């Protein structure tokens, strides 16, 4: 009888330790939130602003525009040379990941500081 009680108590204790983990997020960020730059999850927003270091000339803007336009899900790109911000709008059906956008910025010769979803 004593071993049966011990077995029941151990089972209850172990069951209490089995905490169910929430499912992983289906996207990287909601509109208005900062985005983790290295995430491979799709950005859950219609657009984003990329803050790029070293963006200062028209040729640079053209280069970064071309690289970002190649990313699946990117619909339009607009670089603001005065602020170093690149505004990117996404396709409604396909959303790029922050990691894909970051690779495009690096491939164009710049450093991505951060991404903010809209």
N, C-alpha and C positions, 0 to 999 in steps of 0.2 A: 504494500500500500504506500509506503514511504517513497519508494522508487517511482511509483506512478505519479505521485504528487510532484516529485522533483522533475520528472519528465514534462508534465503539464506546465509547470512554472518556467522551465527552460524554453519550451515552445512559445509561450506567451512573451518571454523576454526577447527571444530572437525575432519574433514577428514584429515587435515594436521597433526593432533596429532596421527593419526593411522599409526604409523611407522611399517612397516612389519619387523619382526625379521627374521634373517637368520636361516636356518634349523640347527639343532644340528649336530656336526661333526659325521661322520660315523666311525671314528677310533680315537684312542688316540694320535697318533703321526706319523709323517712322518720320514723316515730315516734321521739320523743325528741330530735329535732334542731330547731334554730331554723329558722324559715321566712323566706324573703326576702319582705318585706311587699308589694313591688311586682310580684311574679311572677304571670303569668297562667296558670301551670301548676297543675293540680289538686293539692291537698294529699294526700299519700299516707299518710293516717292516719285512724283512726276518729273522732278528736276533736282539739280544739286549745284552748289557753288564750290568750285575747287580753288583753294588758295595756293598759288604757285609762286615759289621763290625764283627770282631772276628773270621774270617775264617783263621785257622792257622795249622790244623793238617790233616793228610790223612783220619782219621775216620770222621772228620767233613766234609771233601769234599765228601766222600761217602754218608753221610747222606743228605747233601743238594742236591746232584745229584739225589738220590732216590725220594726226595720230589718234586723236579722240574719236574722229568720225569713223575710223576703222573698227572701233569697239562695238560688238553686237549690242543692240539696244539703244545706242546713242542716236538721237534724231537730229538735234541741232547743237552747235557749239558757238559761243561768243566769248572772245577774250577781251578783257578790259586792261589795256596796257598801263593805265594810270594807277590801278589798284593791285594788279597782279592776280585778279580774280578771273576765273573762267566759268561761265554759266553754261550748264549742259542740260538739255531737255531729253527725256527718255521716251522710247516707244511705249505705248500703253500695254502691249502684250509681252514685251521682252525688256527686262530691266538688267542693266549691267551690275557687276559687283564692284565694290570699292577697289579691290585688288586689281581688277582689269583696268579701271580708270587710272590707278596709280602707276601701273606698268606703262600705259600709254604716255603719261607725263614724263616718266623716267626715260622712256625710249626717245622722247623728243628733246632730251638733254636738260631737263629741269628737275627740281625737287618739289614734291607735293607736301605742303605743310599740314593741311587738313581738308576735310570735306564736310559740308553742311547740306543736309537734305532739305528740300522745299516741298 
